[in-house]
Amino acid sequence: MLLAINKQNNDMVKFLWNDLRLLWDSFHLEYIIEEMSTVKYIDGIKLLLKSNTSQEIFMSMRAQDKISLLTNLLLNKQTKRSLEVKETLKEELTLHPYASVSLFVLINDPKNNFVMHA
């Protein structure tokens, strides 16, 4: 998979991620997105997050693991990413099935100073 990412080969990524889907889990989902972000592989990020494999992995995760994943992707590691990668992640993670948890993470970002009044 790392070779496909470094070569930015969409067909190879599709084959490895979708056809060999039983090899991957939530650890790999985050790791592969991070690798794609590092090499600014925008098409790969879109392809990965729109795939059935990623969506099945995400939907099978526990709620706290979903929050942790999306917090890392949307908030914690943003300073290391290019603007294009940041925008792509925000765009893709506001779609189904990621949207509700992404919204929760973004609303609860301490930088937003969102306070609920009783």
JOLIN-V155794 format. One record per residue. N is the residue number from 1. PSI is psi in radians with two decimals (NA if undefined). Layout:
n,psi
N,PSI
N,PSI
This chain:
n,psi
1,-0.69
2,-0.63
3,-0.77
4,-0.68
5,-0.82
6,-0.58
7,-0.12
8,0.87
9,1.77
10,-0.74
11,-0.72
12,-0.73
13,-0.80
14,-0.82
15,-0.92
16,-0.73
17,-0.74
18,-0.85
19,-0.50
20,0.59
21,-0.46
22,-0.19
23,-0.30
24,2.64
25,-2.96
26,-0.58
27,-0.82
28,-0.65
29,-0.90
30,-0.75
31,-0.78
32,-0.68
33,-0.72
34,-0.74
35,-0.75
36,-0.63
37,-0.69
38,-0.71
39,0.14
40,0.78
41,1.36
42,-0.83
43,-0.63
44,-0.71
45,-0.80
46,-0.82
47,-0.81
48,-0.86
49,-0.44
50,-0.16
51,2.64
52,-0.62
53,-0.87
54,-0.73
55,-0.67
56,-0.73
57,-0.85
58,-0.80
59,-0.37
60,-0.10
61,2.67
62,2.71
63,-0.80
64,-0.52
65,-0.63
66,-0.79
67,-0.76
68,-0.80
69,-0.88
70,-0.53
71,-0.77
72,-0.77
73,-0.67
74,-0.47
75,-0.96
76,-0.68
77,0.33
78,-0.53
79,-0.40
80,-0.12
81,2.68
82,2.81
83,-0.71
84,-0.72
85,-0.77
86,-0.82
87,-0.69
88,-0.80
89,-0.80
90,-0.72
91,-0.85
92,-0.57
93,0.02
94,0.13
95,2.85
96,2.42
97,0.15
98,-0.32
99,-0.86
100,-0.72
101,-0.65
102,-0.76
103,-0.77
104,-0.81
105,-0.79
106,-0.68
107,-0.64
108,0.15
109,2.14
110,-0.43
111,-0.37
112,-0.25
113,0.64
114,2.09
115,2.25
116,2.31
117,2.41
118,NA
